[in-house]
Amino acid sequence: MPPADRRRVLEELSKESGGLAPNGTKESRPISEIARELSSQVPYEEWAELPRDGAENYKHYLYGHPKKSR
């Protein structure tokens, strides 16, 4: 992921989890809730383009390593 995109994602996560609650205390939300919220903004067509073996072969897709055979 390009550094600018990484920075944008980190800023977004920081905004989502670092605000003040109405009672003035730090608000914290589970990362799963934040991820669910952010992923709901991605169109279904984009999710359909993801490889089905992405979890098993993430090194191939991220770094160009050879794919693992099943």
mmCIF file of the N, C-alpha and C atoms, coordinates in Angstrom:
data_MODEL
# 
_entry.id   MODEL 
# 
loop_
_atom_site.group_PDB 
_atom_site.id 
_atom_site.type_symbol 
_atom_site.label_atom_id 
_atom_site.label_alt_id 
_atom_site.label_comp_id 
_atom_site.label_asym_id 
_atom_site.label_entity_id 
_atom_site.label_seq_id 
_atom_site.pdbx_PDB_ins_code 
_atom_site.Cartn_x 
_atom_site.Cartn_y 
_atom_site.Cartn_z 
_atom_site.occupancy 
_atom_site.B_iso_or_equiv 
_atom_site.pdbx_formal_charge 
_atom_site.auth_seq_id 
_atom_site.auth_comp_id 
_atom_site.auth_asym_id 
_atom_site.auth_atom_id 
_atom_site.pdbx_PDB_model_num 
ATOM 1   N N  . MET A 1 1  ? 0.849   -1.169  0.000  1.00 0.00 ? 1  MET A N  1 
ATOM 2   C CA . MET A 1 1  ? 0.000   0.000   0.000  1.00 0.00 ? 1  MET A CA 1 
ATOM 3   C C  . MET A 1 1  ? 0.896   1.235   0.000  1.00 0.00 ? 1  MET A C  1 
ATOM 4   N N  . PRO A 1 2  ? 0.622   2.178   -0.857 1.00 0.00 ? 2  PRO A N  1 
ATOM 5   C CA . PRO A 1 2  ? 1.439   3.392   -0.893 1.00 0.00 ? 2  PRO A CA 1 
ATOM 6   C C  . PRO A 1 2  ? 1.377   4.147   0.435  1.00 0.00 ? 2  PRO A C  1 
ATOM 7   N N  . PRO A 1 3  ? 2.469   4.830   0.805  1.00 0.00 ? 3  PRO A N  1 
ATOM 8   C CA . PRO A 1 3  ? 2.510   5.543   2.083  1.00 0.00 ? 3  PRO A CA 1 
ATOM 9   C C  . PRO A 1 3  ? 1.366   6.540   2.273  1.00 0.00 ? 3  PRO A C  1 
ATOM 10  N N  . ALA A 1 4  ? 0.965   7.230   1.220  1.00 0.00 ? 4  ALA A N  1 
ATOM 11  C CA . ALA A 1 4  ? -0.127  8.205   1.345  1.00 0.00 ? 4  ALA A CA 1 
ATOM 12  C C  . ALA A 1 4  ? -1.433  7.505   1.716  1.00 0.00 ? 4  ALA A C  1 
ATOM 13  N N  . ASP A 1 5  ? -1.682  6.344   1.122  1.00 0.00 ? 5  ASP A N  1 
ATOM 14  C CA . ASP A 1 5  ? -2.892  5.590   1.441  1.00 0.00 ? 5  ASP A CA 1 
ATOM 15  C C  . ASP A 1 5  ? -2.827  5.065   2.865  1.00 0.00 ? 5  ASP A C  1 
ATOM 16  N N  . ARG A 1 6  ? -1.662  4.556   3.266  1.00 0.00 ? 6  ARG A N  1 
ATOM 17  C CA . ARG A 1 6  ? -1.490  4.071   4.636  1.00 0.00 ? 6  ARG A CA 1 
ATOM 18  C C  . ARG A 1 6  ? -1.783  5.175   5.641  1.00 0.00 ? 6  ARG A C  1 
ATOM 19  N N  . ARG A 1 7  ? -1.233  6.356   5.358  1.00 0.00 ? 7  ARG A N  1 
ATOM 20  C CA . ARG A 1 7  ? -1.425  7.501   6.247  1.00 0.00 ? 7  ARG A CA 1 
ATOM 21  C C  . ARG A 1 7  ? -2.916  7.852   6.342  1.00 0.00 ? 7  ARG A C  1 
ATOM 22  N N  . ARG A 1 8  ? -3.628  7.827   5.196  1.00 0.00 ? 8  ARG A N  1 
ATOM 23  C CA . ARG A 1 8  ? -5.049  8.149   5.187  1.00 0.00 ? 8  ARG A CA 1 
ATOM 24  C C  . ARG A 1 8  ? -5.843  7.141   6.010  1.00 0.00 ? 8  ARG A C  1 
ATOM 25  N N  . VAL A 1 9  ? -5.522  5.855   5.879  1.00 0.00 ? 9  VAL A N  1 
ATOM 26  C CA . VAL A 1 9  ? -6.214  4.810   6.642  1.00 0.00 ? 9  VAL A CA 1 
ATOM 27  C C  . VAL A 1 9  ? -5.956  4.998   8.133  1.00 0.00 ? 9  VAL A C  1 
ATOM 28  N N  . LEU A 1 10 ? -4.700  5.246   8.504  1.00 0.00 ? 10 LEU A N  1 
ATOM 29  C CA . LEU A 1 10 ? -4.378  5.446   9.911  1.00 0.00 ? 10 LEU A CA 1 
ATOM 30  C C  . LEU A 1 10 ? -5.071  6.681   10.477 1.00 0.00 ? 10 LEU A C  1 
ATOM 31  N N  . GLU A 1 11 ? -5.143  7.747   9.696  1.00 0.00 ? 11 GLU A N  1 
ATOM 32  C CA . GLU A 1 11 ? -5.849  8.949   10.147 1.00 0.00 ? 11 GLU A CA 1 
ATOM 33  C C  . GLU A 1 11 ? -7.330  8.656   10.349 1.00 0.00 ? 11 GLU A C  1 
ATOM 34  N N  . GLU A 1 12 ? -7.911  7.902   9.429  1.00 0.00 ? 12 GLU A N  1 
ATOM 35  C CA . GLU A 1 12 ? -9.326  7.550   9.530  1.00 0.00 ? 12 GLU A CA 1 
ATOM 36  C C  . GLU A 1 12 ? -9.578  6.686   10.766 1.00 0.00 ? 12 GLU A C  1 
ATOM 37  N N  . LEU A 1 13 ? -8.732  5.697   11.004 1.00 0.00 ? 13 LEU A N  1 
ATOM 38  C CA . LEU A 1 13 ? -8.880  4.862   12.194 1.00 0.00 ? 13 LEU A CA 1 
ATOM 39  C C  . LEU A 1 13 ? -8.696  5.679   13.463 1.00 0.00 ? 13 LEU A C  1 
ATOM 40  N N  . SER A 1 14 ? -7.773  6.614   13.436 1.00 0.00 ? 14 SER A N  1 
ATOM 41  C CA . SER A 1 14 ? -7.541  7.466   14.589 1.00 0.00 ? 14 SER A CA 1 
ATOM 42  C C  . SER A 1 14 ? -8.760  8.323   14.885 1.00 0.00 ? 14 SER A C  1 
ATOM 43  N N  . LYS A 1 15 ? -9.357  8.892   13.841 1.00 0.00 ? 15 LYS A N  1 
ATOM 44  C CA . LYS A 1 15 ? -10.568 9.698   14.029 1.00 0.00 ? 15 LYS A CA 1 
ATOM 45  C C  . LYS A 1 15 ? -11.692 8.850   14.597 1.00 0.00 ? 15 LYS A C  1 
ATOM 46  N N  . GLU A 1 16 ? -11.818 7.629   14.066 1.00 0.00 ? 16 GLU A N  1 
ATOM 47  C CA . GLU A 1 16 ? -12.906 6.751   14.479 1.00 0.00 ? 16 GLU A CA 1 
ATOM 48  C C  . GLU A 1 16 ? -12.782 6.331   15.937 1.00 0.00 ? 16 GLU A C  1 
ATOM 49  N N  . SER A 1 17 ? -11.580 6.120   16.432 1.00 0.00 ? 17 SER A N  1 
ATOM 50  C CA . SER A 1 17 ? -11.431 5.556   17.772 1.00 0.00 ? 17 SER A CA 1 
ATOM 51  C C  . SER A 1 17 ? -10.943 6.558   18.812 1.00 0.00 ? 17 SER A C  1 
ATOM 52  N N  . GLY A 1 18 ? -10.589 7.765   18.410 1.00 0.00 ? 18 GLY A N  1 
ATOM 53  C CA . GLY A 1 18 ? -9.963  8.667   19.363 1.00 0.00 ? 18 GLY A CA 1 
ATOM 54  C C  . GLY A 1 18 ? -10.793 9.847   19.813 1.00 0.00 ? 18 GLY A C  1 
ATOM 55  N N  . GLY A 1 19 ? -12.070 9.877   19.509 1.00 0.00 ? 19 GLY A N  1 
ATOM 56  C CA . GLY A 1 19 ? -12.886 11.022  19.885 1.00 0.00 ? 19 GLY A CA 1 
ATOM 57  C C  . GLY A 1 19 ? -13.283 11.003  21.357 1.00 0.00 ? 19 GLY A C  1 
ATOM 58  N N  . LEU A 1 20 ? -13.926 12.063  21.795 1.00 0.00 ? 20 LEU A N  1 
ATOM 59  C CA . LEU A 1 20 ? -14.420 12.121  23.158 1.00 0.00 ? 20 LEU A CA 1 
ATOM 60  C C  . LEU A 1 20 ? -15.889 11.741  23.175 1.00 0.00 ? 20 LEU A C  1 
ATOM 61  N N  . ALA A 1 21 ? -16.266 10.936  24.142 1.00 0.00 ? 21 ALA A N  1 
ATOM 62  C CA . ALA A 1 21 ? -17.659 10.557  24.324 1.00 0.00 ? 21 ALA A CA 1 
ATOM 63  C C  . ALA A 1 21 ? -18.409 11.730  24.945 1.00 0.00 ? 21 ALA A C  1 
ATOM 64  N N  . PRO A 1 22 ? -19.750 11.727  24.885 1.00 0.00 ? 22 PRO A N  1 
ATOM 65  C CA . PRO A 1 22 ? -20.523 12.833  25.461 1.00 0.00 ? 22 PRO A CA 1 
ATOM 66  C C  . PRO A 1 22 ? -20.190 13.126  26.924 1.00 0.00 ? 22 PRO A C  1 
ATOM 67  N N  . ASN A 1 23 ? -19.783 12.121  27.684 1.00 0.00 ? 23 ASN A N  1 
ATOM 68  C CA . ASN A 1 23 ? -19.463 12.353  29.101 1.00 0.00 ? 23 ASN A CA 1 
ATOM 69  C C  . ASN A 1 23 ? -18.045 12.885  29.299 1.00 0.00 ? 23 ASN A C  1 
ATOM 70  N N  . GLY A 1 24 ? -17.301 13.151  28.202 1.00 0.00 ? 24 GLY A N  1 
ATOM 71  C CA . GLY A 1 24 ? -15.971 13.736  28.284 1.00 0.00 ? 24 GLY A CA 1 
ATOM 72  C C  . GLY A 1 24 ? -14.842 12.739  28.406 1.00 0.00 ? 24 GLY A C  1 
ATOM 73  N N  . THR A 1 25 ? -15.149 11.456  28.438 1.00 0.00 ? 25 THR A N  1 
ATOM 74  C CA . THR A 1 25 ? -14.096 10.443  28.514 1.00 0.00 ? 25 THR A CA 1 
ATOM 75  C C  . THR A 1 25 ? -13.711 9.999   27.116 1.00 0.00 ? 25 THR A C  1 
ATOM 76  N N  . LYS A 1 26 ? -12.569 9.347   27.024 1.00 0.00 ? 26 LYS A N  1 
ATOM 77  C CA . LYS A 1 26 ? -12.123 8.811   25.732 1.00 0.00 ? 26 LYS A CA 1 
ATOM 78  C C  . LYS A 1 26 ? -13.075 7.719   25.282 1.00 0.00 ? 26 LYS A C  1 
ATOM 79  N N  . GLU A 1 27 ? -13.521 7.816   24.055 1.00 0.00 ? 27 GLU A N  1 
ATOM 80  C CA . GLU A 1 27 ? -14.382 6.789   23.478 1.00 0.00 ? 27 GLU A CA 1 
ATOM 81  C C  . GLU A 1 27 ? -13.489 5.745   22.824 1.00 0.00 ? 27 GLU A C  1 
ATOM 82  N N  . SER A 1 28 ? -13.780 4.484   23.050 1.00 0.00 ? 28 SER A N  1 
ATOM 83  C CA . SER A 1 28 ? -13.034 3.450   22.346 1.00 0.00 ? 28 SER A CA 1 
ATOM 84  C C  . SER A 1 28 ? -14.027 2.453   21.777 1.00 0.00 ? 28 SER A C  1 
ATOM 85  N N  . ARG A 1 29 ? -13.732 2.008   20.565 1.00 0.00 ? 29 ARG A N  1 
ATOM 86  C CA . ARG A 1 29 ? -14.588 1.035   19.890 1.00 0.00 ? 29 ARG A CA 1 
ATOM 87  C C  . ARG A 1 29 ? -13.720 -0.131  19.474 1.00 0.00 ? 29 ARG A C  1 
ATOM 88  N N  . PRO A 1 30 ? -14.295 -1.313  19.440 1.00 0.00 ? 30 PRO A N  1 
ATOM 89  C CA . PRO A 1 30 ? -13.526 -2.470  18.982 1.00 0.00 ? 30 PRO A CA 1 
ATOM 90  C C  . PRO A 1 30 ? -13.101 -2.286  17.520 1.00 0.00 ? 30 PRO A C  1 
ATOM 91  N N  . ILE A 1 31 ? -11.903 -2.754  17.192 1.00 0.00 ? 31 ILE A N  1 
ATOM 92  C CA . ILE A 1 31 ? -11.400 -2.635  15.825 1.00 0.00 ? 31 ILE A CA 1 
ATOM 93  C C  . ILE A 1 31 ? -12.317 -3.351  14.851 1.00 0.00 ? 31 ILE A C  1 
ATOM 94  N N  . SER A 1 32 ? -12.961 -4.423  15.297 1.00 0.00 ? 32 SER A N  1 
ATOM 95  C CA . SER A 1 32 ? -13.880 -5.154  14.408 1.00 0.00 ? 32 SER A CA 1 
ATOM 96  C C  . SER A 1 32 ? -15.056 -4.278  13.998 1.00 0.00 ? 32 SER A C  1 
ATOM 97  N N  . GLU A 1 33 ? -15.535 -3.441  14.910 1.00 0.00 ? 33 GLU A N  1 
ATOM 98  C CA . GLU A 1 33 ? -16.642 -2.535  14.593 1.00 0.00 ? 33 GLU A CA 1 
ATOM 99  C C  . GLU A 1 33 ? -16.206 -1.484  13.572 1.00 0.00 ? 33 GLU A C  1 
ATOM 100 N N  . ILE A 1 34 ? -15.005 -0.953  13.759 1.00 0.00 ? 34 ILE A N  1 
ATOM 101 C CA . ILE A 1 34 ? -14.473 0.052   12.833 1.00 0.00 ? 34 ILE A CA 1 
ATOM 102 C C  . ILE A 1 34 ? -14.251 -0.578  11.457 1.00 0.00 ? 34 ILE A C  1 
ATOM 103 N N  . ALA A 1 35 ? -13.667 -1.791  11.432 1.00 0.00 ? 35 ALA A N  1 
ATOM 104 C CA . ALA A 1 35 ? -13.426 -2.478  10.155 1.00 0.00 ? 35 ALA A CA 1 
ATOM 105 C C  . ALA A 1 35 ? -14.740 -2.763  9.440  1.00 0.00 ? 35 ALA A C  1 
ATOM 106 N N  . ARG A 1 36 ? -15.757 -3.199  10.182 1.00 0.00 ? 36 ARG A N  1 
ATOM 107 C CA . ARG A 1 36 ? -17.071 -3.483  9.581  1.00 0.00 ? 36 ARG A CA 1 
ATOM 108 C C  . ARG A 1 36 ? -17.661 -2.211  8.964  1.00 0.00 ? 36 ARG A C  1 
ATOM 109 N N  . GLU A 1 37 ? -17.546 -1.119  9.685  1.00 0.00 ? 37 GLU A N  1 
ATOM 110 C CA . GLU A 1 37 ? -18.075 0.152   9.199  1.00 0.00 ? 37 GLU A CA 1 
ATOM 111 C C  . GLU A 1 37 ? -17.354 0.601   7.928  1.00 0.00 ? 37 GLU A C  1 
ATOM 112 N N  . LEU A 1 38 ? -16.021 0.513   7.949  1.00 0.00 ? 38 LEU A N  1 
ATOM 113 C CA . LEU A 1 38 ? -15.250 0.929   6.773  1.00 0.00 ? 38 LEU A CA 1 
ATOM 114 C C  . LEU A 1 38 ? -15.493 -0.006  5.590  1.00 0.00 ? 38 LEU A C  1 
ATOM 115 N N  . SER A 1 39 ? -15.571 -1.309  5.847  1.00 0.00 ? 39 SER A N  1 
ATOM 116 C CA . SER A 1 39 ? -15.775 -2.258  4.745  1.00 0.00 ? 39 SER A CA 1 
ATOM 117 C C  . SER A 1 39 ? -17.161 -2.126  4.136  1.00 0.00 ? 39 SER A C  1 
ATOM 118 N N  . SER A 1 40 ? -18.121 -1.632  4.902  1.00 0.00 ? 40 SER A N  1 
ATOM 119 C CA . SER A 1 40 ? -19.472 -1.457  4.351  1.00 0.00 ? 40 SER A CA 1 
ATOM 120 C C  . SER A 1 40 ? -19.512 -0.338  3.307  1.00 0.00 ? 40 SER A C  1 
ATOM 121 N N  . GLN A 1 41 ? -18.477 0.475   3.265  1.00 0.00 ? 41 GLN A N  1 
ATOM 122 C CA . GLN A 1 41 ? -18.413 1.567   2.297  1.00 0.00 ? 41 GLN A CA 1 
ATOM 123 C C  . GLN A 1 41 ? -17.831 1.124   0.952  1.00 0.00 ? 41 GLN A C  1 
ATOM 124 N N  . VAL A 1 42 ? -17.352 -0.117  0.876  1.00 0.00 ? 42 VAL A N  1 
ATOM 125 C CA . VAL A 1 42 ? -16.774 -0.644  -0.356 1.00 0.00 ? 42 VAL A CA 1 
ATOM 126 C C  . VAL A 1 42 ? -17.889 -1.316  -1.165 1.00 0.00 ? 42 VAL A C  1 
ATOM 127 N N  . PRO A 1 43 ? -18.062 -0.951  -2.436 1.00 0.00 ? 43 PRO A N  1 
ATOM 128 C CA . PRO A 1 43 ? -19.115 -1.557  -3.253 1.00 0.00 ? 43 PRO A CA 1 
ATOM 129 C C  . PRO A 1 43 ? -18.927 -3.070  -3.418 1.00 0.00 ? 43 PRO A C  1 
ATOM 130 N N  . TYR A 1 44 ? -20.039 -3.790  -3.524 1.00 0.00 ? 44 TYR A N  1 
ATOM 131 C CA . TYR A 1 44 ? -20.014 -5.247  -3.666 1.00 0.00 ? 44 TYR A CA 1 
ATOM 132 C C  . TYR A 1 44 ? -19.144 -5.664  -4.851 1.00 0.00 ? 44 TYR A C  1 
ATOM 133 N N  . GLU A 1 45 ? -19.192 -4.926  -5.942 1.00 0.00 ? 45 GLU A N  1 
ATOM 134 C CA . GLU A 1 45 ? -18.431 -5.271  -7.146 1.00 0.00 ? 45 GLU A CA 1 
ATOM 135 C C  . GLU A 1 45 ? -16.932 -5.316  -6.850 1.00 0.00 ? 45 GLU A C  1 
ATOM 136 N N  . GLU A 1 46 ? -16.478 -4.434  -5.969 1.00 0.00 ? 46 GLU A N  1 
ATOM 137 C CA . GLU A 1 46 ? -15.059 -4.424  -5.596 1.00 0.00 ? 46 GLU A CA 1 
ATOM 138 C C  . GLU A 1 46 ? -14.705 -5.656  -4.767 1.00 0.00 ? 46 GLU A C  1 
ATOM 139 N N  . TRP A 1 47 ? -15.589 -6.038  -3.833 1.00 0.00 ? 47 TRP A N  1 
ATOM 140 C CA . TRP A 1 47 ? -15.335 -7.238  -3.031 1.00 0.00 ? 47 TRP A CA 1 
ATOM 141 C C  . TRP A 1 47 ? -15.274 -8.462  -3.923 1.00 0.00 ? 47 TRP A C  1 
ATOM 142 N N  . ALA A 1 48 ? -16.111 -8.497  -4.972 1.00 0.00 ? 48 ALA A N  1 
ATOM 143 C CA . ALA A 1 48 ? -16.154 -9.648  -5.876 1.00 0.00 ? 48 ALA A CA 1 
ATOM 144 C C  . ALA A 1 48 ? -14.845 -9.810  -6.653 1.00 0.00 ? 48 ALA A C  1 
ATOM 145 N N  . GLU A 1 49 ? -14.072 -8.752  -6.785 1.00 0.00 ? 49 GLU A N  1 
ATOM 146 C CA . GLU A 1 49 ? -12.807 -8.795  -7.519 1.00 0.00 ? 49 GLU A CA 1 
ATOM 147 C C  . GLU A 1 49 ? -11.655 -9.381  -6.684 1.00 0.00 ? 49 GLU A C  1 
ATOM 148 N N  . LEU A 1 50 ? -11.837 -9.505  -5.378 1.00 0.00 ? 50 LEU A N  1 
ATOM 149 C CA . LEU A 1 50 ? -10.768 -10.037 -4.528 1.00 0.00 ? 50 LEU A CA 1 
ATOM 150 C C  . LEU A 1 50 ? -10.547 -11.518 -4.820 1.00 0.00 ? 50 LEU A C  1 
ATOM 151 N N  . PRO A 1 51 ? -9.302  -11.980 -4.762 1.00 0.00 ? 51 PRO A N  1 
ATOM 152 C CA . PRO A 1 51 ? -9.033  -13.400 -5.012 1.00 0.00 ? 51 PRO A CA 1 
ATOM 153 C C  . PRO A 1 51 ? -9.600  -14.266 -3.893 1.00 0.00 ? 51 PRO A C  1 
ATOM 154 N N  . ARG A 1 52 ? -10.090 -15.433 -4.256 1.00 0.00 ? 52 ARG A N  1 
ATOM 155 C CA . ARG A 1 52 ? -10.694 -16.348 -3.269 1.00 0.00 ? 52 ARG A CA 1 
ATOM 156 C C  . ARG A 1 52 ? -9.632  -16.988 -2.368 1.00 0.00 ? 52 ARG A C  1 
ATOM 157 N N  . ASP A 1 53 ? -8.388  -17.045 -2.843 1.00 0.00 ? 53 ASP A N  1 
ATOM 158 C CA . ASP A 1 53 ? -7.321  -17.652 -2.039 1.00 0.00 ? 53 ASP A CA 1 
ATOM 159 C C  . ASP A 1 53 ? -6.425  -16.594 -1.394 1.00 0.00 ? 53 ASP A C  1 
ATOM 160 N N  . GLY A 1 54 ? -6.968  -15.424 -1.166 1.00 0.00 ? 54 GLY A N  1 
ATOM 161 C CA . GLY A 1 54 ? -6.189  -14.308 -0.636 1.00 0.00 ? 54 GLY A CA 1 
ATOM 162 C C  . GLY A 1 54 ? -5.577  -14.569 0.729  1.00 0.00 ? 54 GLY A C  1 
ATOM 163 N N  . ALA A 1 55 ? -6.301  -15.260 1.606  1.00 0.00 ? 55 ALA A N  1 
ATOM 164 C CA . ALA A 1 55 ? -5.761  -15.537 2.942  1.00 0.00 ? 55 ALA A CA 1 
ATOM 165 C C  . ALA A 1 55 ? -4.586  -16.505 2.863  1.00 0.00 ? 55 ALA A C  1 
ATOM 166 N N  . GLU A 1 56 ? -4.717  -17.513 2.031  1.00 0.00 ? 56 GLU A N  1 
ATOM 167 C CA . GLU A 1 56 ? -3.665  -18.523 1.912  1.00 0.00 ? 56 GLU A CA 1 
ATOM 168 C C  . GLU A 1 56 ? -2.455  -17.992 1.146  1.00 0.00 ? 56 GLU A C  1 
ATOM 169 N N  . ASN A 1 57 ? -2.709  -17.169 0.132  1.00 0.00 ? 57 ASN A N  1 
ATOM 170 C CA . ASN A 1 57 ? -1.632  -16.693 -0.742 1.00 0.00 ? 57 ASN A CA 1 
ATOM 171 C C  . ASN A 1 57 ? -1.395  -15.189 -0.640 1.00 0.00 ? 57 ASN A C  1 
ATOM 172 N N  . TYR A 1 58 ? -1.590  -14.644 0.551  1.00 0.00 ? 58 TYR A N  1 
ATOM 173 C CA . TYR A 1 58 ? -1.410  -13.202 0.701  1.00 0.00 ? 58 TYR A CA 1 
ATOM 174 C C  . TYR A 1 58 ? -0.001  -12.760 0.332  1.00 0.00 ? 58 TYR A C  1 
ATOM 175 N N  . LYS A 1 59 ? 1.016   -13.586 0.592  1.00 0.00 ? 59 LYS A N  1 
ATOM 176 C CA . LYS A 1 59 ? 2.392   -13.209 0.240  1.00 0.00 ? 59 LYS A CA 1 
ATOM 177 C C  . LYS A 1 59 ? 2.552   -13.098 -1.274 1.00 0.00 ? 59 LYS A C  1 
ATOM 178 N N  . HIS A 1 60 ? 1.826   -13.925 -2.011 1.00 0.00 ? 60 HIS A N  1 
ATOM 179 C CA . HIS A 1 60 ? 1.869   -13.842 -3.467 1.00 0.00 ? 60 HIS A CA 1 
ATOM 180 C C  . HIS A 1 60 ? 1.287   -12.508 -3.932 1.00 0.00 ? 60 HIS A C  1 
ATOM 181 N N  . TYR A 1 61 ? 0.122   -12.152 -3.388 1.00 0.00 ? 61 TYR A N  1 
ATOM 182 C CA . TYR A 1 61 ? -0.558  -10.938 -3.829 1.00 0.00 ? 61 TYR A CA 1 
ATOM 183 C C  . TYR A 1 61 ? 0.106   -9.665  -3.319 1.00 0.00 ? 61 TYR A C  1 
ATOM 184 N N  . LEU A 1 62 ? 0.717   -9.709  -2.151 1.00 0.00 ? 62 LEU A N  1 
ATOM 185 C CA . LEU A 1 62 ? 1.369   -8.517  -1.615 1.00 0.00 ? 62 LEU A CA 1 
ATOM 186 C C  . LEU A 1 62 ? 2.817   -8.365  -2.062 1.00 0.00 ? 62 LEU A C  1 
ATOM 187 N N  . TYR A 1 63 ? 3.548   -9.502  -2.124 1.00 0.00 ? 63 TYR A N  1 
ATOM 188 C CA . TYR A 1 63 ? 4.983   -9.418  -2.341 1.00 0.00 ? 63 TYR A CA 1 
ATOM 189 C C  . TYR A 1 63 ? 5.486   -10.155 -3.578 1.00 0.00 ? 63 TYR A C  1 
ATOM 190 N N  . GLY A 1 64 ? 4.598   -10.855 -4.282 1.00 0.00 ? 64 GLY A N  1 
ATOM 191 C CA . GLY A 1 64 ? 5.009   -11.554 -5.486 1.00 0.00 ? 64 GLY A CA 1 
ATOM 192 C C  . GLY A 1 64 ? 5.637   -12.922 -5.254 1.00 0.00 ? 64 GLY A C  1 
ATOM 193 N N  . HIS A 1 65 ? 5.504   -13.475 -4.048 1.00 0.00 ? 65 HIS A N  1 
ATOM 194 C CA . HIS A 1 65 ? 6.037   -14.805 -3.782 1.00 0.00 ? 65 HIS A CA 1 
ATOM 195 C C  . HIS A 1 65 ? 5.256   -15.835 -4.596 1.00 0.00 ? 65 HIS A C  1 
ATOM 196 N N  . PRO A 1 66 ? 5.827   -17.020 -4.812 1.00 0.00 ? 66 PRO A N  1 
ATOM 197 C CA . PRO A 1 66 ? 5.088   -18.073 -5.527 1.00 0.00 ? 66 PRO A CA 1 
ATOM 198 C C  . PRO A 1 66 ? 3.810   -18.450 -4.760 1.00 0.00 ? 66 PRO A C  1 
ATOM 199 N N  . LYS A 1 67 ? 2.781   -18.800 -5.496 1.00 0.00 ? 67 LYS A N  1 
ATOM 200 C CA . LYS A 1 67 ? 1.526   -19.232 -4.869 1.00 0.00 ? 67 LYS A CA 1 
ATOM 201 C C  . LYS A 1 67 ? 1.714   -20.593 -4.213 1.00 0.00 ? 67 LYS A C  1 
ATOM 202 N N  . LYS A 1 68 ? 1.026   -20.809 -3.091 1.00 0.00 ? 68 LYS A N  1 
ATOM 203 C CA . LYS A 1 68 ? 1.012   -22.119 -2.449 1.00 0.00 ? 68 LYS A CA 1 
ATOM 204 C C  . LYS A 1 68 ? 0.026   -23.000 -3.197 1.00 0.00 ? 68 LYS A C  1 
ATOM 205 N N  . SER A 1 69 ? 0.394   -24.246 -3.384 1.00 0.00 ? 69 SER A N  1 
ATOM 206 C CA . SER A 1 69 ? -0.545  -25.162 -4.059 1.00 0.00 ? 69 SER A CA 1 
ATOM 207 C C  . SER A 1 69 ? -1.448  -25.790 -3.023 1.00 0.00 ? 69 SER A C  1 
ATOM 208 N N  . ARG A 1 70 ? -2.606  -26.159 -3.432 1.00 0.00 ? 70 ARG A N  1 
ATOM 209 C CA . ARG A 1 70 ? -3.591  -26.744 -2.503 1.00 0.00 ? 70 ARG A CA 1 
ATOM 210 C C  . ARG A 1 70 ? -3.402  -28.198 -2.362 1.00 0.00 ? 70 ARG A C  1 
# 
